[in-house]
Every structure is written in structure tokens, then in C-alpha cells.
Amino acid sequence: MGVWTACLIWSTLVGYFMGYRRSAADMSLILGMPDWIFWSVVLPWGFCLGFSIWFCFRYMADDDLGQDPVEDSGHE
């Protein structure tokens, strides 16, 4: 949750400071999109996607659930 929170804060702050009160002439393009979109949306959420994939497939592990209890069928 900390990584996602940090990316949310990064996205909000970078989007605000790079996206507002700038003229169109001051903006450059990265991969065909305005620079502030790349730095405030694509980069942090791409990082979150990569982190989530790593976390799910490399870090998180299945826990042993133990033995199943013997079921009593109720018939004697």
C-alpha cells in the first residue's frame, strides 16, 4: 500500500506543478504525449504495475493450509 500511496502523491504533485499554468509552447512531447502526462501518469502507474507483477509472482507465496478435518457424515 505504501508504494501505491507514494505513486498517488507523486502523480498528484507532478501533475499539478508540471501541468497547470504552463503555455503550450513550454510543453514538450514524450512518446507523442505532453511531458507532464508522461511524468505524472505513465511513469508512476507503470511503476505500480511492475511492482504489483513482481509482488504477485516473486514475493507473495502460498501458505500451507494444513490438513483437512475429517468430515463426519452423520450416518452410523
C-alpha positions in Angstrom: 0.0 0.0 0.0 2.9 2.3 0.7 4.2 2.1 -2.9 0.7 2.8 -4.3 0.3 5.8 -1.9 3.7 7.2 -2.9 2.8 6.9 -6.6 -0.6 8.6 -5.9 1.2 11.5 -4.2 3.8 11.7 -6.9 1.1 11.7 -9.6 -0.9 14.4 -8.0 2.1 16.7 -7.2 3.9 16.3 -10.6 0.6 16.7 -12.5 -0.2 19.9 -10.6 3.2 21.5 -10.9 4.0 20.5 -14.5 0.5 20.6 -16.0 -1.0 23.8 -14.7 -0.1 27.4 -15.6 2.2 26.4 -18.5 1.8 27.6 -22.0 1.5 25.1 -24.8 4.8 26.4 -26.2 6.6 25.4 -23.0 5.4 21.7 -23.1 7.4 19.1 -24.9 6.3 15.7 -26.1 7.4 12.3 -24.8 6.2 9.3 -26.9 3.6 11.6 -28.5 2.0 12.9 -25.3 2.6 16.0 -23.3 5.6 15.7 -20.9 3.5 16.2 -17.8 1.2 13.3 -18.7 4.2 11.0 -19.1 5.9 12.1 -15.8 2.6 12.2 -13.7 0.6 9.4 -15.1 2.5 6.9 -17.2 5.7 6.7 -15.1 4.2 6.2 -11.6 1.3 3.9 -12.7 3.7 1.9 -14.9 5.9 1.5 -11.9 2.9 0.4 -9.8 2.0 -2.2 -12.5 5.6 -3.5 -12.5 5.7 -3.6 -8.7 2.4 -5.5 -8.5 3.6 -8.1 -11.0 6.8 -8.6 -9.1 5.0 -8.8 -5.8 2.4 -11.3 -7.0 4.8 -13.6 -8.9 8.1 -13.3 -6.9 7.4 -12.2 -3.3 3.9 -13.5 -2.4 3.8 -17.2 -1.6 1.1 -19.7 -0.9 0.7 -20.7 2.8 0.2 -24.2 3.8 -3.4 -24.6 4.9 -2.8 -27.8 6.9 -4.8 -30.9 6.9 -8.5 -31.0 6.0 -10.6 -32.0 9.0 -12.2 -35.4 8.8 -15.9 -34.9 7.9 -18.5 -36.8 9.9 -21.2 -37.8 7.5 -23.7 -38.2 10.3 -24.5 -41.8 9.4 -23.8 -44.5 12.0 
